[in-house]
Amino acid sequence: MWPRAADMKLLYFMLLLIFGAISSDDYKTSGEKAKFESTHINGLAETDVQKIVCSTITQKNPSELIWNINAKFKEFHGSTITCDYGNFNMTVVKMNKMSTMDQGHVKISAPKVSDYDPPIEVFVPSEPFLNFSMDQRKVGVATYRSAQQFTNNSNTVLKSKVICVETLGLELKNLSNLLVIMFTVNSSEIIHGTHTLSCQFYNIAEQKWDDMGSFTNLSNFNSSNTVTCSYSHMTPFAVLLVDMKVLQIDRVQWKILSYVSYIGCTFSLFFSAVTILLYICTKSSNKDSSMGIHVSLSVALFLLNTSFLFTEWGATWSQKSACVLIAVIIQYSLLSCFSWMAIEAIHLYLLLIKVFNTNFKHYMVKLSLFGWGMPAVLVGGSLCVYSSKPFYGTTETKLSGTNETMQFCWITEPHFLYGMNITYFCLMYLFNTCVLLAATQQIFKRRCLDVQDSKRPSYKDICTVLGLTVLLGMTWGLAFFTSGYTNYPILYLFCICNSLQGLFLFLWFYGTMKKNRRPEAQTSTLS
């Protein structure tokens, strides 16, 4: 259930900047006598808009105000009423009197509190109101004159008015047709490279902004300075300009995730080393290309986990070169892991789908050139331009809602990080996903056709598919499900699965090694 105060069913929408000063106009409350204005909504004529006397209403928030305005609606046959009451303006509309757009939304323009306010368009889905009585089919959109009550955190600065969407006793959530808000951003304000716009909601209970369940679309930002937010439920929301160096994670959750990652990496480091030792001690007659690929991936994971354990410690050194070295090793080992995961997919494709004989000349040498050579070329190229554009070094990040700063050794340039790592990973992930789907189809097709040993228990086939899922790096794709908002269950699952990948690979390698020993044991018995 989405957090909210017991007596409020509000939607707060706004545009915040993480840096800069709050305009003094945002803190001014109107000292003028309550006045009225008519708002042109969705093409309504002026005769459809009625003004009411707001000075008789003593409530100070839209949740209470809409019930008083509703009493006025009972004597009103038009479509909308707009009221200006000091600290906020509010427009209430009858949903059944409004024309619906093609996407099933009713367009409502948020009331302005100043002639200089940029337009804010609210698109409310009409479908949820179809099952309610005519008297309940009303929506109020309020614009706050002052946003001071929403800036409890000194790092949060509001640059647009706060918008509240209120309904008459209805709790709207899990909307199939999303609620959409379009904010116009001031184009004169420069957005720095380390900042980005993010749609978020205001948690009334905890009095903070969060990005849970908020979806941001910046496709029209460059052309029309418009930020489009979509929401699947009606709880407090906003659009923020957030610093990408500030992690939108609770401090306690971050510490737990850190412990989980370090413990998992330690286990992975140990079992990767065991895998390498087992391969070294295995007889040459029992070694094949599959085991060679598995142990190469284990070496890459060993390097990645080792360097990861030193990433925060290296940032405390006075010698910057040490931190740069750690960051370079992490970058190289990470790309190597992605490369060998792709090689695992190539080898699986040749064995299971194409059914090719992989014992051709210099097979492992060619695979190693790609697995270790491609990351070396990419990282080496970035080091060649390091003197003019340093990509590696100490990176600082802050947790959301705190002034706590953390330092670690990693890539310092965000564009380089996303341009190389994310692109490289996406290509690998797309290819491995296709191979995994084809391999899964082939495995269960053998069972249906009753080929060879397809009569073995079905749980073995399921375990094989799960093993291939980890082997091909599919668990790294969990990162896609955290895009746009912080999803703690996915984050925990991501940290556990990927930090323990060395352990899972050891189990797979050990199973492969035992399987290769069976023919030799049978041959010895027959002789």
MARDO-869868 format. One record per atom (N, C-alpha, C): residue in three letters; x, z, y. Coordinates in steps of 0.1 Angstrom, whole numbers, plus 5000, padded with zeros to 4 digits. Layout:
AlaXZY;...
//
This chain:
Met500950004988;Met500050005000;Met500950005012;Trp500549925022;Trp501349915034;Trp501150045043;Pro502250095048;Pro502150225056;Pro501450205069;Arg500450295072;Arg499750295085;Arg499150425088;Ala498850455100;Ala498150585103;Ala496750585098;Ala496250695095;Ala494950705088;Ala493850655097;Asp493950675110;Asp492850635118;Asp493150505126;Met494150425122;Met494450295128;Met494650185119;Lys494050065122;Lys494249945114;Lys494749845124;Leu496049855128;Leu496549775139;Leu497549665134;Leu497649565141;Leu498749465140;Leu499449465153;Tyr500749495153;Tyr501549485165;Tyr502549365163;Phe502449285173;Phe503349165173;Phe504149165186;Met505349135186;Met506149125198;Met507449055196;Leu508149035206;Leu509548965206;Leu510449075211;Leu511449115203;Leu512449215206;Leu513849155207;Leu514649205215;Leu516049165215;Leu516849295212;Ile517949275204;Ile518749395200;Ile519749435211;Phe519949345220;Phe520949375231;Phe520249345244;Gly520849395255;Gly520349375268;Gly519549495273;Ala519049495285;Ala518349605290;Ala516849565291;Ile515949665290;Ile514549645291;Ile514249615306;Ser513449525307;Ser512949485321;Ser512249605327;Ser512449635339;Ser511749745346;Ser510249725346;Asp509849595346;Asp508449565346;Asp507749615334;Asp508549625322;Asp507949675310;Asp507449815310;Tyr508049895319;Tyr507750035320;Tyr506750075331;Lys506349975338;Lys505349995348;Lys503949995343;Thr503250095345;Thr501850095342;Thr500950065354;Ser499949995352;Ser499149955363;Ser498450075370;Gly498650075384;Gly498050175392;Gly496850125399;Glu496549995396;Glu495349935402;Glu494149985395;Lys493049965402;Lys491749995396;Lys491449895385;Ala490749945375;Ala490449865363;Ala489749735368;Lys490149625362;Lys489649495366;Lys489349415354;Phe488749295356;Phe488349215345;Phe488749075347;Glu488949005336;Glu489348865336;Glu488648795325;Ser488448665327;Ser487848585316;Ser488948505310;Thr488948485296;Thr490048415289;Thr489448295282;His490048185284;His489648065278;His490148055264;Ile489348075253;Ile489848085240;Ile489247975231;Asn490147895226;Asn489747785216;Asn488647695222;Gly488847665235;Gly487947565241;Gly486647625245;Leu486447755247;Leu485147805251;Leu484947785265;Ala483747765269;Ala483347755283;Ala483247885290;Glu483347885303;Glu483348015310;Glu482048085308;Thr480948015305;Thr479648085303;Thr479648165291;Asp480548135281;Asp480648205269;Asp481348335270;Val482048365281;Val482848485283;Val482148585292;Gln482048705287;Gln481348805295;Gln482248915299;Lys482148965311;Lys482949075316;Lys482149205315;Ile482849315311;Ile482249445310;Ile482949545319;Val482349655321;Val482849765330;Val483749855321;Cys485049835322;Cys485949915314;Cys486250055319;Ser485850075332;Ser486150205338;Ser485250315332;Thr484250285325;Thr483350375318;Thr483950415304;Ile484950355300;Ile485550375287;Ile486750475289;Thr486850585282;Thr487850675283;Thr488950675273;Gln488750595262;Gln489750585251;Gln490950515256;Lys492150545250;Lys493350495255;Lys494050405245;Asn493450365234;Asn494050275225;Asn493050175220;Pro493450055215;Pro492549945211;Pro491649985199;Ser492150065190;Ser491450105178;Ser490150175182;Glu490150255193;Glu488950325198;Glu488150235207;Leu488850155215;Leu488250065225;Leu487349965219;Ile487749905207;Ile486949795202;Ile485549845197;Trp485449975193;Trp484150025189;Trp483250035202;Asn483750065213;Asn482950075225;Asn482549935230;Ile483449845229;Ile483149705233;Ile482149645223;Asn482149685211;Asn481149645201;Asn479749675205;Ala479649795211;Ala478349835216;Ala477749745226;Lys478749695235;Lys478349595245;Lys477949465239;Phe478649425227;Phe478349305220;Phe476849295216;Lys476249405212;Lys474949405207;Lys473949355217;Glu474249355230;Glu473449305241;Glu473949175246;Phe474949115239;Phe475548995244;Phe475448885234;His475148765239;His474848645230;His476048545231;Gly477048575238;Gly478148485239;Gly479148495228;Ser480448455230;Ser481448455220;Ser482648545222;Thr482848585235;Thr484048665237;Thr483948755249;Ile484648865249;Ile484648955261;Ile486148995263;Thr486548995275;Thr487949035279;Thr487849155288;Cys488649255285;Cys488649375294;Cys490149405298;Asp490349445310;Asp491649485315;Asp491549635318;Tyr492249715310;Tyr492149865311;Tyr493549925313;Gly494149905324;Gly495349985327;Gly496549945319;Asn496650025307;Asn497850005299;Asn497849895289;Phe496649835288;Phe496549715279;Phe495349625283;Asn495449505280;Asn494249405281;Asn493749375267;Met492449365265;Met491949335252;Met490849225253;Thr490949135243;Thr489949035242;Thr489249045228;Val487949055228;Val487249065215;Val486348945213;Val486448885201;Val485748765199;Val484848775186;Lys483748705186;Lys482848695174;Lys483348585166;Met483848615154;Met484348515145;Met483348415141;Asn482148455139;Asn481048355135;Asn480648255147;Lys481048285159;Lys480748205170;Lys481948105174;Met483148125167;Met484248045170;Met484347935160;Ser484947825165;Ser485147705156;Ser486447725148;Thr486347685135;Thr487547705126;Thr488347575126;Met489647595126;Met490647485125;Met490747435111;Asp491547325109;Asp491647255096;Asp492247355086;Gln493147445090;Gln493747535080;Gln492947655077;Gly491747665082;Gly490847785080;Gly491247895089;His491747865101;His492147975111;His491247965123;Val491048075130;Val490448075143;Val491548105153;Lys491748025163;Lys492748035173;Lys492348125184;Ile493048225187;Ile492748325198;Ile494048335206;Ser493848315219;Ser494948325229;Ser495048475233;Ala496148535231;Ala496348675235;Ala496148695250;Pro495448795255;Pro495248805269;Pro496548845276;Lys496748785288;Lys497948815296;Lys497748935305;Val498849005307;Val498749115317;Val499449085330;Ser500048965330;Ser500748915341;Ser500748765341;Asp500748705353;Asp500748555354;Asp502048495348;Tyr503048575347;Tyr504348525343;Tyr504648545328;Asp503648595321;Asp503748615307;Asp503748485299;Pro504648455290;Pro504548335282;Pro503348345272;Pro502748225268;Pro501648225260;Pro501948275246;Ile500948345240;Ile501048395226;Ile499748355219;Glu499948275209;Glu498748225201;Glu498648305188;Val497448355185;Val497148425173;Val496148335165;Phe496548315152;Phe495648235143;Phe495148325132;Val493948365133;Val493348465123;Val492648385113;Pro492948415100;Pro492148345089;Pro490748385089;Ser489848295088;Ser488348325088;Ser487848365074;Glu488548325064;Glu488048355050;Glu487648495047;Pro488548595051;Pro488248735048;Pro486948785054;Phe486448725065;Phe485248775072;Phe483948715066;Leu484048625057;Leu482848565051;Leu481948655044;Asn482648765037;Asn481848855029;Asn481348975037;Phe481548975050;Phe481149095058;Phe479949055066;Ser479249165071;Ser478049145079;Ser478449085092;Met477449025099;Met477648955112;Met478249055122;Asp477749185122;Asp478249275131;Asp479649315130;Gln480249295118;Gln481649325115;Gln482549215117;Arg482049095119;Arg482848975121;Arg483448965135;Lys484149065139;Lys484749065153;Lys486249105152;Val486949045160;Val488449065161;Val488849095175;Gly489649195177;Gly490149225191;Gly491649205191;Val492049135202;Val493549105204;Val493849175217;Ala494749275217;Ala495149345228;Ala496649325232;Thr496949315245;Thr498349305250;Thr498649425257;Tyr499749495253;Tyr500149615260;Tyr500949585273;Arg500649655283;Arg501349635296;Arg502749695295;Ser502849815288;Ser504149885286;Ser504449885271;Ala505749865268;Ala506149875254;Ala507049995251;Gln507050085260;Gln507950205259;Gln507750285246;Gln506450295241;Gln506150375230;Gln506650315217;Phe507150185217;Phe507550115206;Phe509150105205;Thr509850165214;Thr511250155215;Thr511850295213;Asn511650355201;Asn512250485198;Asn513650475195;Asn514150355190;Asn515550335187;Asn516250275199;Ser517350335203;Ser518050285215;Ser518650145213;Asn518750105200;Asn519349975197;Asn518249865198;Thr517049905200;Thr515949805200;Thr515449785214;Val515449665219;Val514949635232;Val513849535232;Leu512649565238;Leu511549475237;Leu511649375249;Lys511449245246;Lys511549145256;Lys510249065258;Ser509249105250;Ser507949045252;Ser506849155251;Lys505649125254;Lys504649225253;Lys504249255239;Val503749375236;Val503349415223;Val501849365221;Ile501649305210;Ile500249245207;Ile499649325196;Cys498449365197;Cys497749445187;Cys496449365183;Val496349345170;Val495149275165;Val494249385157;Glu493049395161;Glu492149505156;Glu490849445151;Thr490449505140;Thr489149465134;Thr488149585133;Leu486949555131;Leu485949665131;Leu485849725117;Gly486649825114;Gly486549895102;Gly486949825089;Leu487649705091;Leu488049625079;Leu489549645077;Glu489949655064;Glu491349655060;Glu491649525053;Leu492449445060;Leu492749305055;Leu494149305050;Lys494349285037;Lys495649275031;Lys495649175020;Asn496849135015;Asn496949035004;Asn496248905008;Leu496348865020;Leu495648745025;Leu496248615018;Ser495348535012;Ser495848415006;Ser496148305017;Asn495348315028;Asn495548225039;Asn496248315050;Leu497448295053;Leu498248385060;Leu497848395075;Leu498048505081;Leu497848525095;Leu499148475102;Val498948395113;Val500048335119;Val500048365134;Ile501248405139;Ile501448435153;Ile502548345159;Met502248285170;Met503248195177;Met503748255190;Phe504948295191;Phe505548345203;Phe506448245210;Thr506348245223;Thr507248155231;Thr508348235236;Val509548195233;Val510748275237;Val511348215250;Asn511848295259;Asn512448255271;Asn513748175268;Ser513748045271;Ser514947965268;Ser516147995276;Ser516048065287;Ser517148095295;Ser518048205289;Glu517448285279;Glu518248385273;Glu519048335261;Ile520348345261;Ile521148295251;Ile521248385239;Ile521048325227;Ile521148395215;Ile522548375209;His523248475208;His524648475203;His524648435188;Gly525848385184;Gly525948345170;Gly525748445160;Thr526048575164;Thr525848685154;Thr524448745154;His523548675161;His522148725162;His521148625157;Thr520048665152;Thr519048575148;Thr517648635150;Leu516648545150;Leu515248595152;Leu514648635139;Ser513948745138;Ser513348785126;Ser511948845129;Cys510948805121;Cys509548855122;Cys509548985115;Gln509049095122;Gln508949225116;Gln507649295120;Phe507449415114;Phe506249485117;Phe506649625121;Tyr505749695129;Tyr506049825134;Tyr505349925124;Asn506150005118;Asn505650115109;Asn505250235117;Ile503950245119;Ile503450355127;Ile503750495122;Ala503750505108;Ala503950635102;Ala505450685104;Glu506350585103;Glu507850625104;Glu508350585118;Gln507550525126;Gln507850485140;Gln509150405141;Lys509150295133;Lys510350205133;Lys509950065129;Trp510749975132;Trp510449835129;Trp511049795116;Asp510349715108;Asp510849675094;Asp510449535092;Asp511149465083;Asp510949325080;Asp510149295067;Met509649405061;Met508949395048;Met507749305050;Gly507649195042;Gly506449115042;Gly506249025054;Ser507349005062;Ser507248925074;Ser508048795071;Phe507548685075;Phe508148555073;Phe508348485086;Thr509648435088;Thr510048375100;Thr510248225099;Asn509748145108;Asn509948005109;Asn510447965122;Leu511747915122;Leu512347885135;Leu512547735137;Ser511747655129;Ser511847515129;Ser511547455143;Asn510647515150;Asn510247465164;Asn510947535175;Phe511947625172;Phe512547705182;Phe513347615192;Asn514147525187;Asn515047445195;Asn514247345204;Ser513047295199;Ser512347195206;Ser511347255216;Ser510647365212;Ser509647425221;Ser509847575223;Asn510947625219;Asn511247775221;Asn510147855215;Thr509547815203;Thr508547885197;Thr508947945184;Val508648065182;Val508948135169;Val507548155162;Thr507448105150;Thr506248115142;Thr506348225131;Cys505448325131;Cys505448435122;Cys504248425113;Ser504448445100;Ser503348445090;Ser503348575083;Tyr502048625081;Tyr501948755074;Tyr500848745064;Ser501048815053;Ser500048815042;Ser499148945043;His499349025052;His498449145054;His498449185068;Met497449265072;Met497349305086;Met497749445088;Thr499049465090;Thr499649595094;Thr500549565106;Pro501149665112;Pro501949635124;Pro503149535122;Phe503249435130;Phe504349335129;Phe504949305142;Ala506049235142;Ala506749195154;Ala507749085151;Val508249015161;Val509348925160;Val510548985168;Leu511649005161;Leu512849065167;Leu514048965167;Leu514848985177;Leu516148915177;Leu517149015171;Val517649005159;Val518449105152;Val519849055151;Asp520749155151;Asp522149125149;Asp522449115134;Met522948995130;Met523248975116;Met524249075111;Lys525049145119;Lys525949245115;Lys525349375112;Val524049385116;Val523349515114;Val522549495101;Leu522849575091;Leu522049565078;Leu520749625080;Gln519649555076;Gln518349605077;Gln518049685064;Ile518849795062;Ile518649875050;Ile518750025054;Asp517950105049;Asp517950245051;Asp519250305047;Arg519750405055;Arg521050465052;Arg521150525038;Val520150595034;Val520150655021;Val520150555010;Gln519250445012;Gln519250345002;Gln520550265001;Trp521250255012;Trp522550185012;Trp523550265004;Lys523550395006;Lys524450474998;Lys524250464983;Ile522950474979;Ile522650454965;Ile523050324960;Leu522750214967;Leu523150084963;Leu524750074962;Ser525450134971;Ser526850134971;Ser527450204958;Tyr526850324955;Tyr527250394943;Tyr526950304930;Val525850244930;Val525450164918;Val526450044917;Ser526749984928;Ser527749874928;Ser529049914923;Tyr529650024929;Tyr530950064925;Tyr531050104910;Ile530050174906;Ile530050214892;Ile529950094883;Gly529050004886;Gly528849884878;Gly530049794878;Cys530749784890;Cys532049704890;Cys533149774882;Thr533149904882;Thr534149974873;Thr533949944859;Phe532649944854;Phe532349914840;Phe532749764837;Ser532349674847;Ser532649534845;Ser534149504845;Leu534849584853;Leu536349564853;Leu536949604840;Phe536449714834;Phe536949764821;Phe536649664810;Phe535449624809;Phe535049534798;Phe535649394800;Ser535849354812;Ser536549224814;Ser537949234809;Ala538649344811;Ala539949364806;Ala539949364791;Val538949434785;Val538849434770;Val538649294765;Thr537849214771;Thr537549074767;Thr538848994767;Ile539649014777;Ile540948944778;Ile541848984767;Leu541949114765;Leu542849164754;Leu542449114740;Leu541149114738;Leu540549064725;Leu540948924723;Tyr540848844733;Tyr541248704732;Tyr542748684729;Ile543548764736;Ile544948754733;Ile545348794719;Cys544648894714;Cys544948944700;Cys544248854689;Thr543348764693;Thr542648684683;Thr543548574678;Lys543548544665;Lys544348444659;Lys543948304665;Ser544948224666;Ser544748094672;Ser543748014664;Ser543648034651;Ser542747954642;Ser541347984646;Asn541048104651;Asn539748144654;Asn539348114669;Lys540248064676;Lys539948034690;Lys539447894692;Asp538447884700;Asp537847754703;Asp537647744718;Ser537147624723;Ser537047604737;Ser535947694743;Ser534947734735;Ser533847824740;Ser534447954744;Met535348014735;Met535948134738;Met536948124750;Gly537648014751;Gly538547994762;Gly537747994775;Ile536547934776;Ile535747934788;Ile535248074791;His534748144781;His534348274783;His535348374789;Val536548364783;Val537648454788;Val538148414802;Ser538048284805;Ser538348234819;Ser537448294829;Leu536148294825;Leu535148364834;Leu535348514835;Ser535848574824;Ser536148714824;Ser537348744834;Val538348654834;Val539448664843;Val539048664858;Ala538148564860;Ala537548554874;Ala536848674878;Leu535948734869;Leu535248854872;Leu536148974873;Phe537248974866;Phe538249084867;Phe538849084881;Leu539248964886;Leu539848954899;Leu538748994910;Leu537548954908;Leu536448974918;Leu536249124919;Asn536049194907;Asn535749334907;Asn536849424912;Thr538149384909;Thr539249454913;Thr539449444928;Ser539349324934;Ser539449314949;Ser538249374956;Phe537049374950;Phe535949444956;Phe536049594957;Leu536749654948;Leu536949794948;Leu537949834960;Phe538649744964;Phe539649764975;Phe539249724989;Thr537949664990;Thr537549605002;Thr537449705014;Glu536849825011;Glu536749925022;Glu538049995025;Trp538850015014;Trp540150085016;Trp541049995023;Gly541049865021;Gly542049775028;Gly541749775043;Ala540449795047;Ala540149785061;Ala540649905069;Thr541050015062;Thr541650125069;Thr543150115071;Trp543750015066;Trp545249995067;Trp545549945081;Ser546649985086;Ser547149945099;Ser547649795099;Gln548149755087;Gln548549625085;Gln547349525083;Lys547149435092;Lys546049345091;Lys546149245080;Ser547449215077;Ser547749115066;Ser547149165053;Ala547149295050;Ala546649355038;Ala545149325036;Cys544449345047;Cys543049315047;Cys542749175045;Val543549085052;Val543348945050;Val543548905036;Leu544648955029;Leu544948925015;Leu543748965006;Ile543249085008;Ile542049125000;Ile540849035002;Ala540648995014;Ala539448905017;Ala539648765011;Val540948715011;Val541248585005;Val541048594989;Ile541448704983;Ile541348724969;Ile539848724965;Ile539048804973;Ile537648814970;Ile537048674971;Gln537348594982;Gln536748464983;Gln537148374972;Tyr538448374968;Tyr538948284957;Tyr538248324944;Ser538248454941;Ser537648494928;Ser536148474927;Leu535448484939;Leu534048454939;Leu533748314936;Leu534448224943;Leu534348084941;Leu534748044927;Ser535748104921;Ser536148084907;Ser535048124898;Cys534448234900;Cys533348274892;Cys532248174892;Phe531848124903;Phe530848014904;Phe531247894897;Ser532547854898;Ser533047734891;Ser532947754876;Trp533447864871;Trp533447884856;Trp531947904851;Met531047954859;Met529647954855;Met529147814854;Ala529547724863;Ala529147584862;Ala529847514849;Ile531047554846;Ile531747504835;Ile531047544822;Glu530547674822;Glu529747724810;Glu528547634808;Ala527847594819;Ala526747504818;Ala527147364813;Ile528247314818;Ile528647184813;Ile528947184798;His529647294794;His530047304780;His528747314771;Leu527847394776;Leu526547414769;Leu525747284768;Tyr525847204779;Tyr525147074779;Tyr525746984769;Leu527046974768;Leu527746884758;Leu527446934744;Leu527447064741;Leu527247114728;Leu525847104723;Leu524847144731;Leu523547164726;Leu522647054729;Ile522846984740;Ile521946874745;Ile522446734741;Lys523646714745;Lys524346584742;Lys524846574728;Val525146694722;Val525746714709;Val527046634708;Phe527946654718;Phe529246584717;Phe530246674711;Asn531246614705;Asn532446684700;Asn533346714712;Thr533546844715;Thr534346884727;Thr535846904723;Asn536246864711;Asn537646884707;Asn538446754711;Phe538246704723;Phe539046594727;Phe540246644735;Lys541146554738;Lys542446584743;Lys542446654757;His543146764758;His543346834770;His541946874776;Tyr541046914768;Tyr539746954773;Tyr539747074782;Met540447184777;Met540547304785;Met541347284797;Val542347204797;Val543247174808;Val542347114820;Lys541547014816;Lys540746954826;Lys539647044832;Leu539147134823;Leu538147234828;Leu538847334837;Ser540047374834;Ser540847464842;Ser541147414856;Leu541447284856;Leu541747224869;Leu540547234879;Phe539347224873;Phe538247234882;Phe537947384884;Gly537947464874;Gly537647614875;Gly538547684884;Trp539847664884;Trp540747734892;Trp541247644904;Gly541247514902;Gly541747424912;Gly540847404924;Met539547384922;Met538647364933;Met538547484942;Pro538447604937;Pro538447724947;Pro539747734954;Ala540847694947;Ala542147704954;Ala542247604966;Val541747484964;Val541747384974;Val540847424986;Leu539647484984;Leu538847524994;Leu539447645002;Val539947744995;Val540547865002;Val541847825008;Gly542647745002;Gly543847695008;Gly543647615020;Gly542547535021;Gly542247465033;Gly541847555044;Ser541147655041;Ser540747755052;Ser541947825057;Leu542947855048;Leu544147925052;Leu545047835061;Cys544947705059;Cys545747615067;Cys545347615082;Val544147645084;Val543647655098;Val543447795103;Tyr544047895095;Tyr543848035099;Tyr544448065112;Ser545548005116;Ser546248035128;Ser545348005140;Ser544647895139;Ser543747855150;Ser542347905149;Lys541947925137;Lys540547985135;Lys540548085123;Pro540848215126;Pro540948305115;Pro539548335109;Phe539448315096;Phe538248335089;Phe538148465082;Tyr539348525079;Tyr539448645071;Tyr539948765079;Gly539548885075;Gly540049005082;Gly539049115081;Thr539049205090;Thr538149325090;Thr536849295096;Thr535749315089;Thr534449295094;Thr533649425096;Glu532949435107;Glu532249565109;Glu530749535108;Thr530049635103;Thr528649625101;Thr527949755104;Lys526749755109;Lys526049885111;Lys524749885103;Leu524350005100;Leu523050025093;Leu521950025103;Ser520749975099;Ser519649975108;Ser519250115112;Gly518950135125;Gly518450265130;Gly519550375132;Thr520850335130;Thr521850435131;Thr523050375139;Asn523950455144;Asn525150415151;Asn526350415141;Glu526050435128;Glu527150435119;Glu527750295116;Thr529050285117;Thr529750165116;Thr530550165103;Met530550055095;Met531350045083;Met532249925085;Gln533449935079;Gln534449835080;Gln534849795066;Phe535049665064;Phe535549615051;Phe536149485053;Cys536949445043;Cys537649315043;Cys536849205038;Trp536549105046;Trp535748995042;Trp535848885052;Ile535048785051;Ile535048665060;Ile534448715073;Thr535148685084;Thr534648725097;Thr533848625105;Glu533748505100;Glu533048395106;Glu531748365098;Pro530548395104;Pro529348375096;Pro529048225092;His529348135101;His529147995098;His530047945086;Phe531247995086;Phe532147965075;Phe531648025062;Leu531148145063;Leu530548215051;Leu529448145045;Tyr528448105053;Tyr527248035048;Tyr527547895045;Gly528447835053;Gly528747695050;Gly529447665037;Met530347755033;Met531147735021;Met530547815009;Asn530447945010;Asn529948024999;Asn528547984995;Ile527647985004;Ile526147955001;Ile526047814996;Thr526647715002;Thr526547584997;Thr527147564983;Tyr528247624981;Tyr528947614968;Tyr528047684957;Phe527547794960;Phe526647864951;Phe525347794948;Cys524747734958;Cys523447664956;Cys523647544947;Leu524747474949;Leu525047354940;Leu525147404926;Met525947504924;Met526147564910;Met524847614904;Tyr524047684912;Tyr522847744907;Tyr521847634904;Leu521747534912;Leu520747424909;Leu521147354896;Phe522447324894;Phe522847254882;Phe522647344869;Asn523047474870;Asn522947564859;Asn521447594855;Thr520547594865;Thr519147614863;Thr518647494854;Cys518947374858;Cys518547254851;Cys519047264836;Val520347294834;Val520847304821;Val520247414813;Leu519947534819;Leu519347644812;Leu517947604807;Leu517147534816;Leu515847494812;Leu515847394800;Ala516847294801;Ala516947194790;Ala517447264777;Ala518347364778;Ala518747434766;Ala517647514760;Thr516847584769;Thr515747664764;Thr514747574756;Gln514447454762;Gln513547364756;Gln514147314742;Gln515447294742;Gln516047244729;Gln516047354718;Ile516247484723;Ile516247594713;Ile514847614707;Phe513847614715;Phe512447624709;Phe511947504703;Lys512447384706;Lys512147264700;Lys512647264685;Arg513747314683;Arg514347324670;Arg513447414661;Arg512947514667;Arg512047604659;Arg510747534655;Cys510147454665;Cys508947384662;Cys509147274652;Leu510347214652;Leu510547104642;Leu511147154629;Asp511347284628;Asp511847344616;Asp513147284611;Val514047284621;Val515347224618;Val516447324615;Gln517247304605;Gln518347394601;Gln517847544600;Asp518447624607;Asp518047774606;Asp517047814617;Ser516147724620;Ser515147764630;Ser514147864625;Lys514247904612;Lys513348004607;Lys513748144609;Arg514848164616;Arg515348294619;Arg514448364628;Pro514448494629;Pro513548574638;Pro513448524652;Ser512248524658;Ser512148464671;Ser512848554682;Tyr513048684679;Tyr513748764689;Tyr515148724691;Lys515748654681;Lys517148604683;Lys517248494693;Asp516148404692;Asp516148294702;Asp515948354716;Ile515048454717;Ile514848514730;Ile516148584735;Cys516848654727;Cys518148714731;Cys519148604735;Thr519148494728;Thr520048384731;Thr519748334745;Val518448314748;Val518048264762;Val518448364773;Leu518248494770;Leu518648594780;Leu520148604782;Gly520848584771;Gly522348584772;Gly522848464780;Leu522148344778;Leu522548234786;Leu522148244800;Thr521148324803;Thr520748344817;Thr521748424824;Val522348524818;Val523448594824;Val524748514824;Leu525048444814;Leu526248364813;Leu526348264823;Leu525148194826;Leu525148094836;Leu524948144851;Gly524948274852;Gly524848324866;Gly523448324872;Met522448314864;Met521048314870;Met520648434877;Thr521248554874;Thr520948674880;Thr521348674895;Trp522348594898;Trp522748584912;Trp521648524921;Gly520748454915;Gly519648394922;Gly518648494927;Leu518748624923;Leu517848724929;Leu518048744944;Ala519248694949;Ala519448704963;Ala518448624971;Phe517948514965;Phe516948434972;Phe515648504975;Phe515348604966;Phe514048684968;Phe514148784979;Thr515348814984;Thr515448904995;Thr515548835009;Ser515448705009;Ser515548625021;Ser514248655030;Gly514548695042;Gly513448715052;Gly513048865053;Tyr513148945043;Tyr512849085044;Tyr513649165033;Thr513649295035;Thr514449385026;Thr513549425014;Asn513849385002;Asn513049414990;Asn513949504982;Tyr513749634982;Tyr514649724975;Tyr514649704960;Pro513449684953;Pro513549664939;Pro514449544935;Ile514349434943;Ile515149324940;Ile516649354943;Leu516949424953;Leu518249464956;Leu518949544945;Tyr518149644940;Tyr518649724929;Tyr518949644917;Leu517949554914;Leu518149464902;Leu519349374904;Phe519549324916;Phe520649234919;Phe521949304917;Cys522049434922;Cys523349504921;Cys523649544907;Ile522649584899;Ile522849634886;Ile523249514877;Cys522449404877;Cys522749284869;Cys524149224872;Asn524449204884;Asn525649134888;Asn526849214887;Ser526749344890;Ser527949434889;Ser528249464874;Leu527349444865;Leu527549464851;Leu527749334843;Gln527949224850;Gln528149094844;Gln529349094834;Gly530349164838;Gly531549174829;Gly531249234816;Leu530349334816;Leu529849404803;Leu529049304795;Phe528149234801;Phe527249134794;Phe528149024788;Leu529148984796;Leu529948874791;Leu530848924779;Phe531249044779;Phe531949104768;Phe531149104755;Leu529849144756;Leu528949144745;Leu528749004739;Trp528648904748;Trp528448764744;Trp529748714737;Phe530948744743;Phe532248704738;Phe532448764724;Tyr532148894722;Tyr532248964710;Tyr531348894699;Gly530148864703;Gly529248794693;Gly529848664689;Thr530348584699;Thr530948454695;Thr532148474686;Met532948574689;Met534148594681;Met533848634666;Lys532748714664;Lys532348754651;Lys531748624644;Lys531048544651;Lys530548424645;Lys531648324640;Asn532748324648;Asn533848234644;Asn534548284632;Arg534548424629;Arg535248484618;Arg534448464605;Arg533148434605;Arg532448424593;Arg532848314584;Pro533048184589;Pro533548084581;Pro534848114574;Glu535748174581;Glu537048214576;Glu536948314565;Ala535948414567;Ala535748514556;Ala535148444544;Gln534248354546;Gln533648284534;Gln534648204527;Thr535548134534;Thr536648054528;Thr537548144520;Ser537948264525;Ser538848354518;Ser538148404505;Thr536848424506;Thr536148474494;Thr536048374483;Leu535848244487;Leu535848134477;Leu537148114470;Ser538248124478;Ser539548104473;Ser540048224464;
//
